[in-house]
Amino acid sequence: MRERMAALLALSILIVSLCTAGVQSDSSDHRYSQGDPVPLFANKVGPFHNPSETYRYFDLPFCPPEHMNEKKEALGEVLNGDRLVDAPYELKFRTDVESKVVCKKTLSKEEVAQFRSAVLKDYYFQMYYDDLPLWGFIGKVDKEGKDPREYKYGLYRHVVFDVLYNSDRVIEITVRTDHTALVDVTEDAELTVEFTYSVKWKETSTPFEKRMDKYSQVSSTPRHLEIHWFSIINSCVTVLLLTGFLATILMRVLKNDFVKYAHDEETAEDQEETGWKYIHGDVFRFPSNKSLFAACIGSGTQLFALAIFIFILALVGVFYPYNRGALFTALVVIYALTSGIAGYTATSFYCQLEGANWVRNLLLTGCLFCGPLFLTFCFLNTVAIVYSATAALPFGTILVILLIWTLVTSPLLVLGGIAGKNSKTEFQAPVRTTKYPREIPQLPWYRSTVPQMAMAGFLPFSAIYIELYYIFASIWGHRIYIIYSILFIVFIILLIVTAFITVSLTYFQLAAEDHGWWWRSFLCGGSTGLFIYAYCLYYYYARSDMSGFMQTSFFFGYMACICYGFFLMLGTVGFRAALLFVRHIYHSIKCE
């Protein structure tokens, strides 16, 4: 079975590498002669502060080219909301252009109002030139008057492209808007606008291999690195203090327990037992809803494997800035290929818990994470369709995803489930379970599930919250996050703190003679996901300028799915750590 899993993981890396490689430019080898046409694609427009609310470039009444062709896009590009079409500008290699007219267009009142609304919402446009991204704003608002009714809305009609080249290759491109070439779109009146552009070429010594470095320099400045390392130091100090304090207490208490129980066995065998040894006949009693529990463990294990593979690809440099759609492609492909891990883990564990209906358990495992994600996607895709946004997936893309789920995810899930059922591994319990469970004593309120979840989730969250801001600003903003090595260290710290706090709370629960630790350890481990979602509320209302129903629903909808995934993954980590600990302590004592 290990050989099968190793082969499956190697295959996933290979397929993802091939998929992400296909996301790169299709313009041959990026070499051009003077006067050669260089591909320029217009991508999308949208409010600057609402990254999910983007529309096709020509949804605004710009001048379309004579022959407008749509670029064929990979799966990840479509999921990313990219909709590339031929741009109306012509930028031939090393050919300067002085104020060339794109078109002279008469805008109707409705089109003027459309442009004014876009300028008011701070719309930007995005294009790709030889696979290099460029951005610009379509207009500006003159707020000289205090009354919003006195604002003036100007539309840029002239743009300037500054292009750097090295020998026969494009190295860098920026676009500037001419603030002196403004068209007043304040009033709903018919206008005739002459859209123009100019191009300036300049030679540079920057090699082609380093042309993407500028996009990562913002994240690698000394100031940002200092903040990231402060985050690492904060997390490490948290881990050292937490693990040192709890380890000292836990080891000392456990040592005293072992000495006490050994002394009791020698002096008074009929003496009544107390503490966690007292419930040795119930501690390995299988939990209620064992099918759901096994499905949670299986799904959490798959998501953990998914996270590890994403980190591996990130650390080897697959997700460089603006490798369009590479991350989404990797997520879809790896999730499909790791479904066998979920099937094997859930079914084998379910059979260890003496479950009878492993087929139903397998179906539950397959739907546990995909079900809520699919329902969320259906709602949000409907919202995007109503808004005519590029976030609305075409029918063909939805069909491709369904085929991947049908032809890859489901068969691998079933194969993993069959392998798990045939593994015939037994649950390794160091002590025997009694026939009838003991009654759990009445405990103080702070020992109940919800307060312990709050305690268990807060400590791991405190170790990662600084890094969360940069991740959110990258996903839901326009920052670039490339420091994956630091992110991986934070992820390891998160796992360590989650495992250790869950083990500690499990011990205190058993010491209070509460043997219902199975679900408790999973819930405590996964509670960090709830804190991350609470941070979403803070980020949305205090740290971002996002607004509107579409952006709000996309943010909270997809973040709910992400946090739910973290809940399953960290819950599995917490339970596995608690299981190892419980097996160890009960294996170390003699129980009759």
C-alpha positions as CSV (number, residue, x, y, z in Angstrom):
1,M,0.0,0.0,0.0
2,R,2.9,2.4,0.7
3,E,4.2,1.8,-2.8
4,R,0.8,2.6,-4.3
5,M,0.6,5.8,-2.3
6,A,4.1,6.8,-3.3
7,A,3.4,6.2,-6.9
8,L,0.2,8.2,-6.7
9,L,1.9,11.1,-5.1
10,A,4.7,11.1,-7.7
11,L,2.1,11.0,-10.4
12,S,0.3,14.0,-8.9
13,I,3.4,16.1,-8.9
14,L,4.1,15.1,-12.5
15,I,0.6,16.0,-13.7
16,V,0.5,19.3,-11.9
17,S,3.9,20.2,-13.3
18,L,2.7,19.5,-16.8
19,C,-0.6,21.4,-16.2
20,T,1.1,24.5,-14.8
21,A,3.7,24.5,-17.5
22,G,0.9,24.9,-20.0
23,V,-0.2,28.1,-18.4
24,Q,2.9,30.0,-19.6
25,S,3.0,32.0,-22.8
26,D,2.3,30.4,-26.1
27,S,4.1,33.1,-28.1
28,S,6.9,30.7,-29.1
29,D,10.2,31.5,-27.4
30,H,9.5,35.2,-26.7
31,R,12.1,36.3,-29.3
32,Y,11.2,39.0,-31.8
33,S,12.7,41.0,-34.6
34,Q,12.2,44.7,-35.1
35,G,8.7,45.4,-36.3
36,D,7.3,41.9,-35.3
37,P,3.9,42.0,-33.7
38,V,4.0,41.1,-30.0
39,P,0.8,39.6,-28.5
40,L,-1.1,42.1,-26.4
41,F,-4.3,40.8,-24.7
42,A,-6.9,42.8,-22.9
43,N,-8.0,40.8,-19.8
44,K,-10.6,42.4,-17.5
45,V,-11.8,45.6,-15.7
46,G,-13.3,46.1,-12.3
47,P,-13.4,48.0,-9.1
48,F,-9.9,48.2,-7.6
49,H,-11.0,47.3,-4.1
50,N,-13.2,44.4,-5.2
51,P,-10.8,41.8,-6.6
52,S,-13.6,39.2,-7.3
53,E,-15.8,41.6,-9.1
54,T,-14.2,41.8,-12.5
55,Y,-15.7,42.1,-16.0
56,R,-14.6,41.5,-19.5
57,Y,-12.6,44.4,-20.9
58,F,-15.1,45.3,-23.6
59,D,-18.0,45.2,-21.3
60,L,-17.1,48.9,-21.1
61,P,-17.7,50.7,-24.4
62,F,-14.0,50.8,-25.4
63,C,-13.0,50.6,-29.1
64,P,-12.9,47.0,-30.1
65,P,-10.3,45.8,-32.6
66,E,-11.4,44.9,-36.2
67,H,-10.8,41.2,-35.6
68,M,-11.3,40.4,-31.9
69,N,-10.2,36.8,-31.1
70,E,-10.4,35.2,-27.7
71,K,-7.3,33.5,-26.4
72,K,-7.7,29.8,-25.5
73,E,-7.1,29.5,-21.8
74,A,-6.1,26.8,-19.4
75,L,-8.4,25.5,-16.6
76,G,-6.6,27.5,-14.0
77,E,-6.8,30.8,-16.0
78,V,-10.6,30.4,-16.3
79,L,-10.9,29.7,-12.6
80,N,-8.8,32.8,-11.9
81,G,-11.4,34.9,-13.8
82,D,-9.1,35.6,-16.8
83,R,-10.9,36.3,-20.1
84,L,-8.2,37.3,-22.6
85,V,-9.1,38.9,-26.0
86,D,-7.1,40.9,-28.5
87,A,-6.4,44.4,-27.4
88,P,-7.2,47.4,-29.6
89,Y,-3.6,48.6,-29.4
90,E,-0.7,47.5,-31.7
91,L,2.7,47.4,-30.0
92,K,5.2,46.1,-32.6
93,F,8.7,45.2,-31.3
94,R,11.1,48.2,-31.0
95,T,8.7,50.5,-32.9
96,D,7.9,53.8,-31.3
97,V,4.4,55.2,-31.8
98,E,3.5,58.9,-31.4
99,S,-0.1,59.5,-30.5
100,K,-1.8,56.9,-32.8
101,V,-5.6,57.0,-33.0
102,V,-7.3,53.8,-32.0
103,C,-10.7,55.1,-33.0
104,K,-13.0,58.0,-32.9
105,K,-16.2,57.0,-31.2
106,T,-19.4,58.7,-30.4
107,L,-20.6,57.7,-26.9
108,S,-24.3,57.6,-26.2
109,K,-25.8,58.9,-23.0
110,E,-26.0,55.4,-21.7
111,E,-22.3,54.7,-22.5
112,V,-21.3,58.0,-20.9
113,A,-23.2,57.0,-17.7
114,Q,-21.5,53.6,-17.9
115,F,-18.0,55.2,-18.0
116,R,-18.9,57.6,-15.2
117,S,-20.1,54.8,-12.9
118,A,-16.8,52.9,-13.6
119,V,-14.7,56.0,-12.8
120,L,-16.7,56.5,-9.6
121,K,-16.0,52.9,-8.5
122,D,-12.3,53.4,-9.3
123,Y,-12.2,50.9,-12.1
124,Y,-8.8,49.6,-13.3
125,F,-8.0,47.5,-16.4
126,Q,-5.5,44.7,-16.8
127,M,-3.7,43.5,-19.9
128,Y,-0.9,41.0,-20.8
129,Y,1.9,41.9,-23.2
130,D,4.2,39.0,-24.0
131,D,2.9,37.4,-20.8
132,L,3.8,40.5,-18.7
133,P,0.9,42.0,-16.7
134,L,0.1,45.7,-16.9
135,W,-2.5,47.8,-15.2
136,G,-4.0,51.2,-15.4
137,F,-7.0,53.2,-14.3
138,I,-9.7,54.3,-16.8
139,G,-10.3,57.7,-15.2
140,K,-10.3,59.9,-12.2
141,V,-12.6,61.9,-10.0
142,D,-11.9,65.5,-9.3
143,K,-13.1,66.1,-5.7
144,E,-12.4,69.8,-5.4
145,G,-15.9,70.5,-4.1
146,K,-17.1,69.1,-0.8
147,D,-20.5,68.2,-2.1
148,P,-20.4,64.9,-4.1
149,R,-22.8,66.5,-6.6
150,E,-20.0,68.9,-7.5
151,Y,-17.5,66.2,-8.4
152,K,-16.1,66.0,-11.9
153,Y,-15.6,62.7,-13.6
154,G,-12.8,62.4,-16.2
155,L,-12.2,59.5,-18.6
156,Y,-8.6,59.0,-19.9
157,R,-8.6,58.9,-23.6
158,H,-4.8,58.6,-24.1
159,V,-2.4,55.9,-22.7
160,V,1.3,55.7,-23.0
161,F,3.1,52.3,-23.1
162,D,6.8,52.3,-21.9
163,V,8.5,49.1,-22.9
164,L,12.0,47.9,-22.0
165,Y,13.8,45.4,-24.2
166,N,17.1,43.5,-24.1
167,S,18.3,42.4,-27.5
168,D,15.4,40.5,-29.1
169,R,13.2,40.1,-26.0
170,V,10.7,42.2,-24.0
171,I,11.8,42.7,-20.4
172,E,9.3,45.1,-18.9
173,I,6.2,47.1,-19.7
174,T,4.3,49.8,-17.9
175,V,1.3,51.9,-18.9
176,R,0.7,55.5,-18.0
177,T,-2.5,57.5,-18.4
178,D,-2.2,61.1,-19.7
179,H,-3.8,63.3,-17.1
180,T,-4.0,66.2,-19.6
181,A,-6.1,64.1,-22.0
182,L,-9.3,63.8,-20.0
183,V,-12.8,63.7,-21.3
184,D,-15.5,65.1,-19.0
185,V,-18.2,62.4,-18.4
186,T,-20.0,64.2,-15.6
187,E,-23.1,64.9,-17.5
188,D,-25.3,62.4,-19.4
189,A,-24.7,63.9,-22.8
190,E,-23.6,62.5,-26.1
191,L,-19.9,62.8,-26.6
192,T,-17.4,62.2,-29.4
193,V,-14.1,60.8,-28.0
194,E,-10.9,60.1,-29.9
195,F,-9.0,57.3,-28.1
196,T,-5.3,57.4,-28.8
197,Y,-2.1,55.8,-27.5
198,S,1.7,56.1,-27.9
199,V,4.6,53.6,-27.4
200,K,8.1,54.3,-26.2
201,W,10.9,51.7,-26.4
202,K,14.0,51.8,-24.3
203,E,16.9,49.3,-24.0
204,T,17.9,47.7,-20.7
205,S,20.6,45.4,-19.5
206,T,18.2,43.2,-17.4
207,P,18.3,39.6,-18.6
208,F,15.2,37.9,-19.7
209,E,15.4,35.3,-16.9
210,K,14.9,38.1,-14.3
211,R,12.1,40.0,-15.9
212,M,9.6,38.7,-13.4
213,D,11.7,39.7,-10.4
214,K,10.2,43.2,-10.2
215,Y,6.8,41.7,-9.3
216,S,8.2,39.9,-6.2
217,Q,10.5,42.8,-5.0
218,V,7.6,44.4,-3.1
219,S,7.3,41.3,-0.9
220,S,11.0,41.0,-0.5
221,T,11.9,44.5,0.7
222,P,13.8,44.7,4.0
223,R,10.8,46.2,5.7
224,H,8.4,43.4,4.7
225,L,11.0,40.7,5.4
226,E,11.5,42.2,8.8
227,I,7.8,42.0,9.5
228,H,7.7,38.4,8.3
229,W,10.6,37.4,10.4
230,F,9.0,39.2,13.4
231,S,6.0,36.9,12.7
232,I,8.3,33.9,12.7
233,I,10.0,35.0,15.9
234,N,6.6,35.7,17.6
235,S,5.4,32.2,16.5
236,C,8.5,30.5,17.7
237,V,8.4,32.2,21.1
238,T,4.8,31.2,21.4
239,V,5.7,27.6,20.6
240,L,8.7,27.5,23.0
241,L,6.8,29.1,25.9
242,L,3.7,26.9,25.3
243,T,5.5,23.6,24.7
244,G,8.0,24.3,27.5
245,F,5.4,25.3,30.0
246,L,3.0,22.5,29.2
247,A,5.7,19.9,28.6
248,T,7.2,20.6,32.1
249,I,3.8,20.4,33.8
250,L,2.6,17.5,31.7
251,M,5.8,15.4,32.2
252,R,5.9,16.1,35.9
253,V,2.3,15.3,36.4
254,L,2.5,12.1,34.3
255,K,5.7,11.1,36.1
256,N,3.8,11.5,39.4
257,D,0.9,9.6,38.0
258,F,3.1,6.7,36.9
259,V,4.8,6.5,40.3
260,K,1.5,6.7,42.1
261,Y,-0.2,4.0,40.1
262,A,2.8,1.7,40.4
263,H,2.9,2.2,44.1
264,D,-0.9,1.5,44.4
265,E,-0.4,-1.7,42.5
266,E,2.3,-2.9,44.9
267,T,0.6,-1.8,48.2
268,A,-3.2,-2.0,47.8
269,E,-4.4,-3.8,44.7
270,D,-8.1,-3.5,45.9
271,Q,-7.7,0.3,46.5
272,E,-10.1,2.3,44.4
273,E,-8.5,3.9,41.4
274,T,-8.8,7.6,40.6
275,G,-7.8,9.9,37.8
276,W,-7.3,8.9,34.2
277,K,-6.4,5.3,35.1
278,Y,-9.9,4.9,36.6
279,I,-11.5,5.2,33.2
280,H,-9.1,2.7,31.4
281,G,-12.1,0.5,30.5
282,D,-13.8,3.4,28.7
283,V,-11.1,5.5,27.1
284,F,-10.9,3.4,24.0
285,R,-14.7,3.0,23.6
286,F,-15.5,3.9,20.1
287,P,-17.1,7.3,19.6
288,S,-20.7,8.0,18.6
289,N,-21.4,8.6,14.9
290,K,-18.3,6.6,14.0
291,S,-19.1,6.8,10.2
292,L,-19.1,10.6,10.3
293,F,-16.0,10.6,12.5
294,A,-14.1,8.3,10.1
295,A,-15.2,10.5,7.2
296,C,-13.9,13.6,9.0
297,I,-10.5,11.9,9.5
298,G,-10.3,10.8,5.9
299,S,-11.2,14.2,4.5
300,G,-8.8,15.9,6.9
301,T,-6.0,13.6,5.9
302,Q,-6.6,14.3,2.2
303,L,-6.6,18.1,2.8
304,F,-3.4,17.7,4.8
305,A,-1.8,15.9,1.9
306,L,-3.1,18.6,-0.5
307,A,-1.5,21.3,1.6
308,I,1.9,19.5,1.7
309,F,1.9,19.1,-2.1
310,I,1.0,22.7,-2.6
311,F,3.9,23.7,-0.4
312,I,6.2,21.4,-2.3
313,L,5.3,23.0,-5.6
314,A,5.5,26.5,-4.1
315,L,9.0,25.9,-2.7
316,V,10.3,24.5,-6.0
317,G,9.1,27.7,-7.8
318,V,6.0,26.7,-9.7
319,F,3.9,29.5,-8.3
320,Y,6.0,32.5,-9.4
321,P,4.1,35.8,-9.7
322,Y,1.5,35.9,-12.5
323,N,1.9,32.4,-13.6
324,R,-1.7,32.6,-14.5
325,G,-4.0,30.0,-12.9
326,A,-1.1,27.7,-11.8
327,L,-2.4,27.6,-8.2
328,F,-6.0,26.8,-9.2
329,T,-4.8,24.1,-11.6
330,A,-2.7,22.6,-8.9
331,L,-5.6,22.6,-6.4
332,V,-8.0,20.9,-8.7
333,V,-5.5,18.3,-10.0
334,I,-4.0,17.4,-6.6
335,Y,-7.3,17.3,-4.9
336,A,-8.6,14.8,-7.5
337,L,-5.4,12.7,-7.3
338,T,-5.4,12.6,-3.5
339,S,-9.0,11.4,-3.1
340,G,-7.6,7.9,-2.8
341,I,-5.9,8.9,0.4
342,A,-9.3,10.1,1.8
343,G,-11.0,6.8,0.7
344,Y,-8.3,4.6,2.2
345,T,-7.9,6.5,5.5
346,A,-11.7,6.8,6.1
347,T,-12.6,3.2,5.2
348,S,-9.7,1.6,7.0
349,F,-10.3,3.6,10.2
350,Y,-14.1,3.0,9.9
351,C,-13.4,-0.8,9.7
352,Q,-11.1,-0.5,12.8
353,L,-14.0,1.1,14.6
354,E,-16.0,-2.0,13.7
355,G,-18.3,-0.2,11.3
356,A,-20.5,-2.3,9.1
357,N,-21.6,-0.1,6.2
358,W,-18.3,1.0,4.6
359,V,-20.0,2.0,1.3
360,R,-22.1,4.6,3.0
361,N,-19.0,5.8,4.9
362,L,-17.2,6.1,1.6
363,L,-20.1,8.2,0.1
364,L,-20.1,10.4,3.2
365,T,-16.3,10.9,2.9
366,G,-16.6,11.9,-0.8
367,C,-19.4,14.5,0.0
368,L,-18.1,15.8,3.4
369,F,-16.0,18.6,1.9
370,C,-17.1,18.5,-1.8
371,G,-20.7,18.8,-0.8
372,P,-20.6,22.2,1.0
373,L,-18.0,23.5,-1.6
374,F,-20.3,22.5,-4.5
375,L,-23.3,24.2,-2.9
376,T,-21.3,27.3,-2.2
377,F,-20.0,27.4,-5.7
378,C,-23.5,27.0,-7.2
379,F,-24.7,30.0,-5.2
380,L,-21.7,32.2,-5.9
381,N,-21.6,31.3,-9.6
382,T,-25.3,32.2,-9.9
383,V,-24.4,35.6,-8.3
384,A,-21.5,36.1,-10.8
385,I,-23.9,35.2,-13.7
386,V,-26.4,37.8,-12.5
387,Y,-23.6,40.4,-12.3
388,S,-22.1,39.2,-15.7
389,A,-18.7,39.0,-14.0
390,T,-15.8,37.0,-15.2
391,A,-15.9,34.9,-12.0
392,A,-18.9,33.1,-13.6
393,L,-17.5,29.9,-15.0
394,P,-18.5,28.9,-18.6
395,F,-20.5,25.7,-19.0
396,G,-17.5,24.0,-20.7
397,T,-15.3,24.6,-17.6
398,I,-18.0,23.3,-15.3
399,L,-18.3,20.3,-17.5
400,V,-14.5,19.7,-17.3
401,I,-14.5,19.9,-13.5
402,L,-17.5,17.5,-13.3
403,L,-15.6,15.1,-15.6
404,I,-12.5,15.3,-13.4
405,W,-14.7,14.5,-10.4
406,T,-16.4,11.7,-12.2
407,L,-13.5,10.1,-14.0
408,V,-10.6,10.8,-11.5
409,T,-11.8,11.8,-8.0
410,S,-14.6,9.2,-7.6
411,P,-12.7,6.2,-9.0
412,L,-9.7,6.9,-6.9
413,L,-11.9,7.4,-3.8
414,V,-13.6,4.0,-4.4
415,L,-10.2,2.3,-5.1
416,G,-8.8,3.8,-1.9
417,G,-11.9,2.7,0.0
418,I,-11.6,-0.9,-1.3
419,A,-7.9,-0.9,-0.3
420,G,-8.8,0.4,3.1
421,K,-11.5,-2.3,3.6
422,N,-9.1,-5.1,2.5
423,S,-6.2,-3.8,4.7
424,K,-7.8,-5.7,7.7
425,T,-5.9,-3.6,10.3
426,E,-7.3,-3.7,13.8
427,F,-7.6,-0.9,16.2
428,Q,-4.5,-1.0,18.5
429,A,-5.9,-0.5,22.0
430,P,-3.4,-1.2,24.9
431,V,-6.3,-1.9,27.4
432,R,-9.5,-3.7,27.2
433,T,-12.9,-1.9,26.9
434,T,-15.6,-2.8,29.4
435,K,-19.0,-3.8,28.3
436,Y,-20.9,-0.9,29.9
437,P,-19.6,2.7,30.0
438,R,-19.0,4.6,33.2
439,E,-21.0,7.7,33.8
440,I,-19.1,10.9,33.2
441,P,-19.0,13.1,36.4
442,Q,-20.4,16.5,36.5
443,L,-17.7,19.0,35.5
444,P,-17.3,22.8,35.7
445,W,-18.5,24.9,32.8
446,Y,-14.9,25.7,31.7
447,R,-14.3,22.0,31.1
448,S,-17.1,21.7,28.6
449,T,-16.5,21.5,24.8
450,V,-17.0,25.2,23.8
451,P,-14.7,26.8,26.3
452,Q,-12.0,24.2,25.6
453,M,-12.4,24.8,21.8
454,A,-11.9,28.5,22.4
455,M,-8.8,27.8,24.4
456,A,-7.5,25.3,21.9
457,G,-8.1,27.5,18.9
458,F,-6.8,30.8,20.3
459,L,-3.2,29.6,20.9
460,P,-2.5,28.3,17.4
461,F,-4.3,31.3,15.9
462,S,-2.1,33.7,17.9
463,A,1.0,32.1,16.3
464,I,-0.2,32.8,12.7
465,Y,-2.3,35.9,12.8
466,I,0.5,38.2,11.7
467,E,1.1,36.2,8.5
468,L,-2.7,35.9,7.9
469,Y,-2.9,39.6,6.9
470,Y,-0.4,39.2,4.1
471,I,-2.1,36.1,2.9
472,F,-5.5,37.8,2.9
473,A,-4.0,40.9,1.2
474,S,-2.7,38.6,-1.5
475,I,-5.8,36.6,-2.1
476,W,-8.3,39.4,-1.6
477,G,-6.2,42.3,-2.7
478,H,-3.4,43.2,-5.1
479,R,-0.4,42.3,-3.0
480,I,2.0,39.6,-4.2
481,Y,2.9,36.8,-1.7
482,I,6.0,34.8,-2.7
483,I,7.8,34.1,0.6
484,Y,6.6,30.5,0.7
485,S,9.6,29.3,2.9
486,I,8.4,31.6,5.7
487,L,4.8,30.5,5.2
488,F,5.8,26.8,5.4
489,I,7.6,27.5,8.7
490,V,4.5,29.1,10.0
491,F,2.5,26.1,8.8
492,I,4.8,23.7,10.7
493,I,4.5,25.9,13.8
494,L,0.7,25.8,13.5
495,L,0.7,22.0,13.3
496,I,3.0,21.7,16.4
497,V,0.9,24.1,18.5
498,T,-2.3,22.4,17.4
499,A,-1.0,19.0,18.3
500,F,0.4,20.0,21.6
501,I,-2.5,22.0,22.9
502,T,-4.9,19.2,21.9
503,V,-2.7,16.6,23.8
504,S,-2.7,18.8,26.9
505,L,-6.4,19.4,26.9
506,T,-7.0,15.7,26.3
507,Y,-4.9,14.8,29.4
508,F,-6.8,17.3,31.6
509,Q,-10.1,15.8,30.3
510,L,-9.0,12.3,31.1
511,A,-7.7,13.3,34.5
512,A,-11.2,14.6,35.2
513,E,-12.5,11.1,34.4
514,D,-14.2,12.3,31.2
515,H,-13.6,9.6,28.6
516,G,-15.4,11.3,25.7
517,W,-12.1,12.5,24.2
518,W,-12.5,11.3,20.6
519,W,-14.8,14.1,19.2
520,R,-13.4,16.6,21.7
521,S,-9.9,16.2,20.5
522,F,-11.0,16.6,16.9
523,L,-13.2,19.7,17.7
524,C,-10.4,21.3,19.7
525,G,-7.8,20.7,17.0
526,G,-10.0,22.1,14.3
527,S,-11.3,25.1,16.3
528,T,-8.5,27.3,14.8
529,G,-10.5,27.3,11.6
530,L,-13.3,29.1,13.5
531,F,-10.8,31.7,14.7
532,I,-9.6,32.3,11.1
533,Y,-13.2,32.8,10.0
534,A,-13.7,35.3,12.8
535,Y,-10.6,37.1,11.6
536,C,-12.3,37.3,8.2
537,L,-14.9,39.6,9.8
538,Y,-12.2,41.8,11.2
539,Y,-10.3,41.9,7.9
540,Y,-13.3,42.7,5.8
541,Y,-14.6,45.6,7.9
542,A,-11.4,47.0,9.4
543,R,-8.5,46.2,7.0
544,S,-10.1,46.2,3.5
545,D,-12.3,48.5,1.3
546,M,-14.3,45.7,-0.2
547,S,-18.0,46.4,-0.7
548,G,-21.1,45.3,-2.6
549,F,-23.2,42.1,-2.5
550,M,-21.1,40.2,-5.0
551,Q,-17.7,40.8,-3.3
552,T,-19.2,40.3,0.1
553,S,-20.8,37.0,-0.8
554,F,-17.6,35.8,-2.6
555,F,-15.4,36.7,0.3
556,F,-17.4,35.1,3.1
557,G,-18.6,32.2,1.0
558,Y,-15.2,31.0,-0.2
559,M,-13.5,31.8,3.1
560,A,-16.1,29.7,4.8
561,C,-15.1,26.8,2.6
562,I,-11.4,27.4,3.2
563,C,-11.9,27.7,7.0
564,Y,-14.0,24.5,6.9
565,G,-11.1,22.8,5.2
566,F,-8.7,24.0,7.9
567,F,-11.2,22.8,10.5
568,L,-11.1,19.3,9.0
569,M,-7.3,19.2,8.5
570,L,-6.3,20.6,11.9
571,G,-9.0,18.5,13.6
572,T,-7.4,15.4,12.1
573,V,-3.9,16.6,13.3
574,G,-5.3,17.2,16.8
575,F,-7.0,13.8,17.0
576,R,-4.0,11.9,15.7
577,A,-1.7,13.6,18.2
578,A,-4.2,12.9,21.0
579,L,-4.5,9.2,19.9
580,L,-0.8,8.7,20.0
581,F,-0.6,10.3,23.5
582,V,-3.5,8.3,24.9
583,R,-2.1,5.0,23.6
584,H,1.3,5.9,25.1
585,I,0.1,6.6,28.6
586,Y,-2.2,3.6,28.9
587,H,0.5,1.4,27.4
588,S,2.8,2.6,30.2
589,I,0.7,1.4,33.1
590,K,-0.7,-1.9,34.2
591,C,-4.5,-2.1,34.0
592,E,-6.5,-5.1,35.0
